[in-house]
Amino acid sequence: MSLDANTSTLRRGPADKILRRGPLEAIATTIIAAGVVMLMQPFFLTLYSWSFATTLFGTVMFTIVSKVRE
């Protein structure tokens, strides 16, 4: 009695599709870009004040996500 190779694979749910490197890197890159835009706009002091934290968060997120499986 032999086992089929497809029966031993694990089923992946919707969370496994979202928690992959590609989508998370895209989100992190978008956060970094938003932080840079916030830094360059001259109109709202609140956005300027949070720009460094936003850019830093996106950078740290990108660094962590780069270690996630494909």
Secondary structure, 3 states (H helix, E strand, C coil): CCCCCCCCCCCCCHHHHHCCHHHHHHHHHHHHHHHHHHHHCCCCHHHHHHHHHHHHHHHHHHHHHCCCCC
